[in-house]
Amino acid sequence: MDSINGLLDGFATALTPMNLMFACIGVILGTAVGVLPGIGPAMTVALLLPITYNVEPASAFIMFAGIYYGGMYGGSTTSILLNTPGESSSVITALEGNKMAKNGRAAQALATAAIGSFVAGSIGTALIVAFAPSIAELAVKLGAPSYFAIMVLALVAVTAVLGASKLRGFISLFLGLAVGLIGIDGLTGQNRLTFGVPLLADGIDIVVVAVAIFAIGEALWVAAHLRRRPVEVIPVGRPWMGKQDWGRSWRPWLRGTAYGFPFGALPAGGAELPTFLSYVTEKKLTKHPEEFGHGAIEGVAGPEAANNASAAGTLVPMLSLGLPTNATAAVMLAAMTGYGIQPGPGLFASNGDLVWALIASLFIGNALLLLLNLPLAPLWARLLRTPRPYLYAGILFFASLGAYAVNLQWFDLFLLLVFGLLGLLMRRFGLPVLPLIIGVILGPRLEIQLRQALQLADGSWGTLFSEPVAVVAYLVIAVLFLMPLLQRLFRRTPKET
């Protein structure tokens, strides 16, 4: 009852004309910058942070919440239309979303992303109200062995389940893990794979790698084949989702939400892992497996829901524990301390008005995003009428702009070209790009969790099996490896008899 009363008070604060204006500004800015590869919501919040100190705290955080959710959706727009993820959490959306766009179903992909974002964000925000204390308590109890096992499960699941060739999948994965090793070893302080280049000491940003592999690699691949076939204009197709699209989307929205929110609430979770797992799940459960890899709407609906549910879940450890799980939450945490607000277990008691206004603004921001982006889906889709040479020239420009904006270093443009050529070669030799991206994202986190687990156990490898969650994860991994063998045995048995 206290939560309901607090939420109603939050709506009373958030629905004032001034705060509604700040929510609209946040949603529009977040969507706009989410479209630009490499900018993202975290950088936007950081840039706006100094000018908001003269604004009331509630208004500032309402605007930040709009930027956060708007940036999540904006990243999916370029993933679908241009195969250029604006955020690492939008990488999965590009796999099926861009194929749908090329098949004349861009509007449907954008619509299912918008509605899925609204559904998942609304459910996730409601779960914050209902279960934030218990989820935060559970997240704290999980140790490094569990996090390590979950990440290994994600690597194995995506690599072994997706793609026709497991060998090529694991080759791509190990390339990604090698890229993730580049930089200074956090434990020993030694340079790894930097080849004497000081600019590689901090590692390679995932946005640079993702934009290069997807956008630059795709642009180079298309350019290499333009002379072999006439220049074509990608069709736009029908402007709205049909009955079949709705029927194939609503279950992935709910399953994606179920994946995204708990992982967002985990201190080592994030949005990347649940989007990967959601995609794998939808590919396994779909009644249209032949469409995956060629533009399956489930492959957009599920990951986008997981992405936005994770964004809601991220606020659980930030508000209740003072623990940010991504860059945007870290910037918002810095803003709170700048206002003299101390996040943690006592936040609801000491600054309940601000917290409930922030939570209420998430519901409002979700509704504003739907009202803003759903009608614009056909308009965004018309961008694909641009002839391919001009379209991919624009992709190269914005990809370069986004890569440079990450660190404002010319060296990132060189890395963009190098990894773009790698993306071209991977397409040429049939290597899947997704395992490489997963390896770059999860590799460093995997190493950190493994080292923490071994350090706490004095080097004993048995600690990796010391938690129930870890054991369950390893059992699932074993099933994934043994399933193809068991399927072959069952197929051969009737023939022999």
Secondary structure in CASP SS format (residue, H / E / C, confidence):
PFRMAT SS
TARGET T0000
AUTHOR 0000-0000-0000
METHOD secondary structure of the structure
MODEL  1
M C 1.00
D H 1.00
S H 1.00
I H 1.00
N H 1.00
G H 1.00
L H 1.00
L H 1.00
D H 1.00
G H 1.00
F H 1.00
A H 1.00
T H 1.00
A H 1.00
L C 1.00
T C 1.00
P H 1.00
M H 1.00
N H 1.00
L H 1.00
M H 1.00
F H 1.00
A H 1.00
C H 1.00
I H 1.00
G H 1.00
V H 1.00
I H 1.00
L H 1.00
G H 1.00
T H 1.00
A H 1.00
V H 1.00
G H 1.00
V H 1.00
L C 1.00
P C 1.00
G C 1.00
I C 1.00
G H 1.00
P H 1.00
A H 1.00
M H 1.00
T H 1.00
V H 1.00
A H 1.00
L H 1.00
L H 1.00
L C 1.00
P H 1.00
I H 1.00
T H 1.00
Y C 1.00
N C 1.00
V C 1.00
E C 1.00
P H 1.00
A H 1.00
S H 1.00
A H 1.00
F H 1.00
I H 1.00
M H 1.00
F H 1.00
A H 1.00
G H 1.00
I H 1.00
Y H 1.00
Y H 1.00
G H 1.00
G H 1.00
M H 1.00
Y H 1.00
G H 1.00
G H 1.00
S H 1.00
T H 1.00
T H 1.00
S H 1.00
I H 1.00
L H 1.00
L H 1.00
N C 1.00
T C 1.00
P C 1.00
G C 1.00
E C 1.00
S H 1.00
S H 1.00
S H 1.00
V H 1.00
I H 1.00
T H 1.00
A H 1.00
L H 1.00
E H 1.00
G H 1.00
N H 1.00
K H 1.00
M H 1.00
A H 1.00
K H 1.00
N C 1.00
G C 1.00
R C 1.00
A H 1.00
A H 1.00
Q H 1.00
A H 1.00
L H 1.00
A H 1.00
T H 1.00
A H 1.00
A H 1.00
I H 1.00
G H 1.00
S H 1.00
F H 1.00
V H 1.00
A H 1.00
G H 1.00
S H 1.00
I H 1.00
G H 1.00
T H 1.00
A H 1.00
L H 1.00
I H 1.00
V H 1.00
A H 1.00
F H 1.00
A H 1.00
P H 1.00
S H 1.00
I H 1.00
A H 1.00
E H 1.00
L H 1.00
A H 1.00
V H 1.00
K H 1.00
L C 1.00
G C 1.00
A H 1.00
P H 1.00
S H 1.00
Y H 1.00
F H 1.00
A H 1.00
I H 1.00
M H 1.00
V H 1.00
L H 1.00
A H 1.00
L H 1.00
V H 1.00
A H 1.00
V H 1.00
T H 1.00
A H 1.00
V H 1.00
L C 1.00
G C 1.00
A C 1.00
S C 1.00
K H 1.00
L H 1.00
R H 1.00
G H 1.00
F H 1.00
I H 1.00
S H 1.00
L H 1.00
F H 1.00
L H 1.00
G H 1.00
L H 1.00
A H 1.00
V H 1.00
G H 1.00
L H 1.00
I C 1.00
G E 1.00
I E 1.00
D C 1.00
G C 1.00
L C 1.00
T C 1.00
G C 1.00
Q C 1.00
N E 1.00
R E 1.00
L C 1.00
T C 1.00
F C 1.00
G C 1.00
V C 1.00
P H 1.00
L H 1.00
L H 1.00
A C 1.00
D C 1.00
G C 1.00
I C 1.00
D C 1.00
I H 1.00
V H 1.00
V H 1.00
V H 1.00
A H 1.00
V H 1.00
A H 1.00
I H 1.00
F H 1.00
A H 1.00
I H 1.00
G H 1.00
E H 1.00
A H 1.00
L H 1.00
W H 1.00
V H 1.00
A H 1.00
A H 1.00
H H 1.00
L H 1.00
R H 1.00
R H 1.00
R C 1.00
P C 1.00
V C 1.00
E C 1.00
V C 1.00
I C 1.00
P C 1.00
V C 1.00
G C 1.00
R C 1.00
P C 1.00
W C 1.00
M C 1.00
G C 1.00
K H 1.00
Q H 1.00
D H 1.00
W H 1.00
G H 1.00
R H 1.00
S H 1.00
W H 1.00
R H 1.00
P H 1.00
W H 1.00
L H 1.00
R H 1.00
G H 1.00
T H 1.00
A H 1.00
Y H 1.00
G H 1.00
F H 1.00
P H 1.00
F H 1.00
G H 1.00
A H 1.00
L C 1.00
P C 1.00
A C 1.00
G C 1.00
G C 1.00
A C 1.00
E H 1.00
L H 1.00
P H 1.00
T H 1.00
F H 1.00
L H 1.00
S H 1.00
Y H 1.00
V H 1.00
T H 1.00
E H 1.00
K H 1.00
K H 1.00
L H 1.00
T C 1.00
K C 1.00
H C 1.00
P H 1.00
E H 1.00
E H 1.00
F C 1.00
G C 1.00
H C 1.00
G C 1.00
A C 1.00
I C 1.00
E H 1.00
G H 1.00
V H 1.00
A H 1.00
G H 1.00
P H 1.00
E H 1.00
A H 1.00
A H 1.00
N H 1.00
N H 1.00
A H 1.00
S H 1.00
A H 1.00
A H 1.00
G H 1.00
T H 1.00
L H 1.00
V H 1.00
P H 1.00
M H 1.00
L H 1.00
S H 1.00
L H 1.00
G C 1.00
L C 1.00
P C 1.00
T C 1.00
N C 1.00
A H 1.00
T H 1.00
A H 1.00
A H 1.00
V H 1.00
M H 1.00
L H 1.00
A H 1.00
A H 1.00
M H 1.00
T H 1.00
G H 1.00
Y C 1.00
G C 1.00
I C 1.00
Q C 1.00
P C 1.00
G C 1.00
P C 1.00
G C 1.00
L H 1.00
F H 1.00
A H 1.00
S H 1.00
N C 1.00
G H 1.00
D H 1.00
L H 1.00
V H 1.00
W H 1.00
A H 1.00
L H 1.00
I H 1.00
A H 1.00
S H 1.00
L H 1.00
F H 1.00
I H 1.00
G H 1.00
N H 1.00
A H 1.00
L H 1.00
L H 1.00
L H 1.00
L H 1.00
L H 1.00
N H 1.00
L H 1.00
P H 1.00
L H 1.00
A H 1.00
P H 1.00
L H 1.00
W H 1.00
A H 1.00
R H 1.00
L H 1.00
L H 1.00
R H 1.00
T C 1.00
P C 1.00
R H 1.00
P H 1.00
Y H 1.00
L H 1.00
Y H 1.00
A H 1.00
G H 1.00
I H 1.00
L H 1.00
F H 1.00
F H 1.00
A H 1.00
S H 1.00
L H 1.00
G H 1.00
A H 1.00
Y H 1.00
A H 1.00
V H 1.00
N H 1.00
L C 1.00
Q C 1.00
W H 1.00
F H 1.00
D H 1.00
L H 1.00
F H 1.00
L H 1.00
L H 1.00
L H 1.00
V H 1.00
F H 1.00
G H 1.00
L H 1.00
L H 1.00
G H 1.00
L H 1.00
L H 1.00
M H 1.00
R H 1.00
R H 1.00
F C 1.00
G C 1.00
L C 1.00
P C 1.00
V C 1.00
L H 1.00
P H 1.00
L H 1.00
I H 1.00
I H 1.00
G H 1.00
V H 1.00
I H 1.00
L H 1.00
G H 1.00
P H 1.00
R H 1.00
L H 1.00
E H 1.00
I H 1.00
Q H 1.00
L H 1.00
R H 1.00
Q H 1.00
A H 1.00
L H 1.00
Q H 1.00
L H 1.00
A C 1.00
D C 1.00
G C 1.00
S C 1.00
W H 1.00
G H 1.00
T H 1.00
L H 1.00
F H 1.00
S C 1.00
E C 1.00
P H 1.00
V H 1.00
A H 1.00
V H 1.00
V H 1.00
A H 1.00
Y H 1.00
L H 1.00
V H 1.00
I H 1.00
A H 1.00
V H 1.00
L H 1.00
F H 1.00
L H 1.00
M H 1.00
P H 1.00
L H 1.00
L H 1.00
Q H 1.00
R H 1.00
L H 1.00
F H 1.00
R H 1.00
R H 1.00
T H 1.00
P H 1.00
K H 1.00
E H 1.00
T C 1.00
END
